[in-house]
Amino acid sequence: MRPTPQYSVLVPVHNEEGDVEELARRIGEQLRDSYEIIFIDDGSTDETWAILERLHVPDRVRIIRFRRNFGKAAALMAAFAASRGEVVFTMDGDLQDDPAEIPKFVAKLDEGFDLVSGWKATRHDPPSKVLPSRLFNFVVRRTTGVELHDMNCGFKCYRGELARRIRIYGELHRFIPALAAAEGYRIGEVKVLHHARQHGRSKYGFSRLFKGFFDLVTVLLATRFRERPAHAFGFASLFSFGGAGLLALAEALVEGPFDLTPWALFLGLSGVVCLAAGWTAEVASCADLQARPEASYSIEERRD
């Protein structure tokens, strides 16, 4: 029987050949004794995997290689499943997260929280990344009720039981705290240092803002409205009919050249139908991923 490490540090990487060796060293200096690092190479096309092979130490630095790029959620699911630690950390592989912050997370976890998320209060990213992130976090706080400043921070700390219970797919890794809070887990937050990227370039752009808002609908339906989805569709219908009513009123007050009311009703009802159909398709297509998370990725090679 292999001894259970106290800490598991999970690091998804994609084309981070200039960072992984330094990151492994810093994590080792911080934890020293009972820990494991699990690197998940998410389809890198540079020398990342070759470097990870050199870093591999059985039961200490474990490595998993995907056959292609499957995305961060899939990489995290593979890492969660492989983890053995009583406390699990996730962090990005670009050296912007600082392993020296690990004791701060542990202290917060000891206050009775089940998941502690990092908050990059001062960010060293371009405005094209910072501004959409702040808008996104503001909307998520208001809609989910989870009061985190930085929902999508990759630097997080979990109790092992929670980490191995998580089921995510697509790009729902952004909403892990909201999904955990919906199940009754206690969510905390700590401020963390955020360093400027030293090598390579960011894998995320402005387009992720739009993806995030689409995924937010899925999260709300899967949490707040999980047992009463008709209520969610009812709210959408109210907005649609409200807009139609305003247009009808405007037409009655000012006779315009176009008959707006039928178009307003048509568009409103179409929106509700599309939302319902989209959610139904989401549930049908992702049911297998919920039951078998390993269906969302394919492992080419692993070394424990």
C-alpha positions as CSV (number, residue, x, y, z in Angstrom):
1,M,0.0,0.0,0.0
2,R,1.3,3.4,-1.0
3,P,1.2,5.9,1.8
4,T,-1.5,8.6,1.5
5,P,0.2,12.0,1.0
6,Q,-1.1,14.9,3.0
7,Y,-1.1,17.2,0.1
8,S,-1.8,16.8,-3.6
9,V,-0.9,19.7,-6.0
10,L,-2.6,19.4,-9.4
11,V,-1.2,21.4,-12.3
12,P,-2.8,21.3,-15.7
13,V,-0.2,22.5,-18.3
14,H,-0.3,23.3,-22.0
15,N,2.9,24.4,-23.7
16,E,4.6,25.5,-20.5
17,E,8.2,24.2,-21.2
18,G,9.8,27.2,-19.7
19,D,7.9,27.0,-16.4
20,V,7.2,23.4,-15.2
21,E,10.7,22.7,-13.8
22,E,10.8,25.9,-11.8
23,L,7.3,25.4,-10.5
24,A,8.0,21.8,-9.3
25,R,11.0,23.1,-7.5
26,R,9.1,25.8,-5.7
27,I,6.3,23.5,-4.7
28,G,8.8,21.0,-3.3
29,E,10.6,23.7,-1.3
30,Q,7.2,24.8,0.2
31,L,5.8,21.4,1.2
32,R,9.0,19.4,1.7
33,D,7.5,16.2,3.1
34,S,4.2,14.4,2.5
35,Y,3.0,15.6,-0.9
36,E,2.6,14.7,-4.5
37,I,2.5,16.9,-7.6
38,I,0.4,15.7,-10.5
39,F,1.1,17.4,-13.8
40,I,-1.5,17.0,-16.6
41,D,-0.1,17.7,-20.0
42,D,-3.1,18.8,-22.0
43,G,-1.9,18.2,-25.5
44,S,1.3,20.3,-25.4
45,T,3.1,20.7,-28.8
46,D,6.4,22.0,-27.3
47,E,8.9,20.2,-25.0
48,T,6.7,20.2,-22.0
49,W,6.2,16.4,-21.9
50,A,9.9,15.7,-22.3
51,I,10.7,18.0,-19.3
52,L,8.0,16.3,-17.3
53,E,9.5,12.9,-18.0
54,R,12.7,14.2,-16.5
55,L,10.9,15.6,-13.5
56,H,9.0,12.3,-12.8
57,V,9.6,10.8,-9.4
58,P,7.4,7.8,-8.5
59,D,4.7,8.7,-5.9
60,R,6.1,12.2,-5.8
61,V,6.0,13.9,-9.2
62,R,3.3,12.1,-11.2
63,I,2.6,12.9,-14.8
64,I,-0.3,12.3,-17.2
65,R,-0.4,13.0,-20.9
66,F,-3.5,13.6,-22.9
67,R,-3.6,12.5,-26.6
68,R,-4.7,16.0,-27.6
69,N,-5.9,19.2,-26.0
70,F,-9.1,18.5,-24.2
71,G,-9.4,21.7,-22.1
72,K,-8.9,22.6,-18.5
73,A,-12.0,21.0,-17.1
74,A,-11.0,17.6,-18.5
75,A,-7.4,18.1,-17.2
76,L,-8.8,18.9,-13.7
77,M,-11.1,15.9,-13.8
78,A,-8.2,13.5,-14.6
79,A,-6.1,15.1,-11.8
80,F,-8.9,15.0,-9.2
81,A,-9.4,11.3,-10.0
82,A,-5.7,10.5,-9.7
83,S,-5.2,12.6,-6.5
84,R,-4.7,10.9,-3.1
85,G,-4.1,13.8,-0.8
86,E,-6.1,14.8,2.3
87,V,-5.8,18.4,1.0
88,V,-5.8,19.1,-2.7
89,F,-4.5,22.2,-4.4
90,T,-5.0,23.3,-8.0
91,M,-2.8,25.9,-9.6
92,D,-1.8,27.1,-13.1
93,G,1.5,26.1,-14.6
94,D,2.7,29.5,-15.8
95,L,4.4,30.6,-12.5
96,Q,1.8,33.4,-12.0
97,D,0.5,31.5,-9.0
98,D,3.0,31.5,-6.1
99,P,3.5,28.2,-4.1
100,A,4.7,30.4,-1.2
101,E,0.9,31.2,-0.6
102,I,0.1,27.6,0.2
103,P,0.3,28.0,4.0
104,K,-2.3,30.8,3.7
105,F,-4.7,28.5,2.1
106,V,-4.2,25.7,4.6
107,A,-4.8,28.2,7.5
108,K,-8.1,29.3,5.9
109,L,-9.1,25.7,5.3
110,D,-8.5,25.0,9.0
111,E,-11.1,27.7,9.9
112,G,-13.8,25.2,8.7
113,F,-14.0,25.8,5.0
114,D,-14.2,23.0,2.5
115,L,-12.9,25.0,-0.5
116,V,-10.7,28.1,-0.4
117,S,-10.4,30.1,-3.6
118,G,-7.6,32.6,-4.4
119,W,-8.3,36.2,-5.1
120,K,-5.8,38.0,-7.3
121,A,-6.5,41.4,-5.9
122,T,-3.7,43.0,-7.9
123,R,-3.3,41.4,-11.3
124,H,-0.4,41.5,-13.8
125,D,-2.5,40.8,-16.9
126,P,-3.4,43.0,-19.9
127,P,-6.6,45.1,-19.6
128,S,-8.1,42.8,-22.3
129,K,-8.0,40.0,-19.8
130,V,-8.7,41.9,-16.5
131,L,-11.7,44.0,-17.5
132,P,-13.8,41.1,-18.9
133,S,-12.8,39.0,-15.8
134,R,-14.1,41.7,-13.4
135,L,-17.4,42.1,-15.3
136,F,-17.8,38.3,-15.4
137,N,-17.1,37.9,-11.6
138,F,-19.6,40.7,-10.8
139,V,-22.4,39.0,-12.8
140,V,-21.6,35.6,-11.3
141,R,-21.7,37.0,-7.7
142,R,-25.1,38.6,-8.3
143,T,-26.6,35.5,-10.0
144,T,-25.2,32.7,-7.9
145,G,-25.0,34.4,-4.5
146,V,-21.5,33.1,-3.9
147,E,-19.5,36.2,-2.8
148,L,-16.1,35.5,-4.3
149,H,-14.1,38.3,-5.9
150,D,-12.4,35.9,-8.3
151,M,-14.5,32.9,-9.1
152,N,-12.2,31.7,-11.9
153,C,-8.9,31.9,-10.0
154,G,-7.0,28.7,-10.8
155,F,-5.3,28.7,-7.4
156,K,-7.6,26.8,-5.1
157,C,-7.5,24.5,-2.1
158,Y,-10.0,21.7,-1.4
159,R,-10.6,19.0,1.1
160,G,-9.8,15.8,-0.6
161,E,-13.3,14.4,-0.3
162,L,-14.7,17.4,-2.1
163,A,-12.1,17.4,-4.8
164,R,-12.8,13.8,-5.7
165,R,-16.5,14.4,-5.7
166,I,-16.5,17.3,-8.3
167,R,-18.0,16.6,-11.7
168,I,-17.3,19.2,-14.4
169,Y,-17.2,19.2,-18.2
170,G,-16.9,21.7,-21.0
171,E,-15.7,24.9,-19.3
172,L,-17.5,24.6,-16.0
173,H,-14.2,24.7,-14.1
174,R,-14.9,28.5,-13.8
175,F,-17.8,27.7,-11.6
176,I,-16.5,25.1,-9.2
177,P,-17.1,27.2,-6.1
178,A,-20.7,27.9,-7.1
179,L,-21.3,24.2,-7.8
180,A,-19.7,23.2,-4.5
181,A,-21.7,25.9,-2.6
182,A,-25.0,24.6,-4.1
183,E,-24.2,21.2,-2.5
184,G,-23.7,22.8,0.9
185,Y,-19.9,23.0,1.1
186,R,-18.4,26.0,2.8
187,I,-16.5,28.4,0.5
188,G,-13.8,30.8,1.6
189,E,-11.4,33.2,-0.1
190,V,-7.9,34.5,0.5
191,K,-5.9,37.2,-1.3
192,V,-3.0,35.9,-3.3
193,L,0.0,37.4,-5.1
194,H,-0.2,37.3,-8.8
195,H,3.1,37.4,-10.8
196,A,3.6,38.5,-14.3
197,R,3.9,35.7,-16.9
198,Q,7.6,34.9,-17.5
199,H,7.4,32.6,-20.5
200,G,4.9,32.0,-23.3
201,R,1.6,33.7,-23.7
202,S,-1.8,33.5,-22.1
203,K,-4.1,30.8,-23.4
204,Y,-7.2,32.8,-22.7
205,G,-8.7,35.8,-24.6
206,F,-11.7,38.0,-24.6
207,S,-13.8,35.2,-26.2
208,R,-13.9,33.3,-22.9
209,L,-16.2,36.1,-21.5
210,F,-18.9,35.0,-23.9
211,K,-18.3,31.3,-23.2
212,G,-18.5,32.0,-19.5
213,F,-21.9,33.7,-19.7
214,F,-23.3,30.8,-21.7
215,D,-21.9,28.4,-19.1
216,L,-23.5,30.5,-16.3
217,V,-26.9,29.6,-17.6
218,T,-26.0,25.9,-17.3
219,V,-24.7,26.4,-13.8
220,L,-27.9,28.3,-12.7
221,L,-30.1,25.6,-14.1
222,A,-28.0,22.8,-12.6
223,T,-28.0,24.5,-9.1
224,R,-30.6,27.1,-8.2
225,F,-33.2,25.6,-10.6
226,R,-32.1,22.0,-10.6
227,E,-35.4,20.8,-8.9
228,R,-37.6,23.4,-10.6
229,P,-36.3,24.2,-14.1
230,A,-39.8,25.4,-15.1
231,H,-39.3,28.4,-12.9
232,A,-36.2,29.4,-14.8
233,F,-38.1,29.1,-18.1
234,G,-40.9,31.0,-16.5
235,F,-38.7,34.0,-15.7
236,A,-37.4,34.0,-19.3
237,S,-41.0,34.0,-20.5
238,L,-41.9,36.9,-18.2
239,F,-39.1,38.9,-19.7
240,S,-40.1,38.0,-23.2
241,F,-43.8,38.9,-22.7
242,G,-42.8,42.0,-20.8
243,G,-40.8,43.2,-23.8
244,A,-43.7,42.3,-26.1
245,G,-46.0,44.3,-23.9
246,L,-43.8,47.4,-24.0
247,L,-43.6,47.2,-27.7
248,A,-47.3,46.8,-28.0
249,L,-47.8,49.8,-25.7
250,A,-45.4,51.9,-27.8
251,E,-47.2,51.0,-30.9
252,A,-50.5,52.0,-29.4
253,L,-49.1,55.4,-28.3
254,V,-47.2,56.1,-31.5
255,E,-48.4,54.5,-34.6
256,G,-45.3,53.4,-36.5
257,P,-45.0,52.1,-40.0
258,F,-44.3,48.5,-38.8
259,D,-46.5,46.1,-36.9
260,L,-44.1,45.4,-34.0
261,T,-46.3,43.3,-31.7
262,P,-46.3,40.0,-33.6
263,W,-42.5,40.2,-34.1
264,A,-42.0,40.9,-30.4
265,L,-44.1,37.9,-29.4
266,F,-42.4,35.7,-32.0
267,L,-38.9,36.6,-30.8
268,G,-39.8,36.3,-27.2
269,L,-41.4,32.9,-27.5
270,S,-38.6,31.8,-29.8
271,G,-36.1,32.8,-27.1
272,V,-37.8,30.7,-24.5
273,V,-38.1,27.7,-26.8
274,C,-34.4,27.9,-27.8
275,L,-33.4,28.2,-24.1
276,A,-35.5,25.1,-23.2
277,A,-34.2,23.2,-26.2
278,G,-30.6,24.1,-25.5
279,W,-30.8,23.0,-21.9
280,T,-32.5,19.8,-22.8
281,A,-29.8,19.0,-25.3
282,E,-27.1,19.9,-22.7
283,V,-28.6,17.5,-20.2
284,A,-28.9,14.7,-22.7
285,S,-25.4,15.2,-24.2
286,C,-23.6,15.6,-20.9
287,A,-25.4,12.9,-18.8
288,D,-22.6,10.4,-19.7
289,L,-19.9,12.9,-18.7
290,Q,-21.6,13.3,-15.3
291,A,-21.7,9.5,-14.8
292,R,-18.3,8.8,-16.4
293,P,-16.0,11.9,-16.2
294,E,-13.2,9.9,-17.9
295,A,-15.3,10.0,-21.1
296,S,-14.3,13.7,-21.5
297,Y,-10.6,12.9,-22.2
298,S,-8.2,10.3,-23.5
299,I,-4.9,9.5,-21.7
300,E,-2.0,8.6,-23.9
301,E,0.5,8.0,-21.2
302,R,0.8,8.3,-17.4
303,R,3.6,7.7,-14.9
304,D,2.7,7.4,-11.2
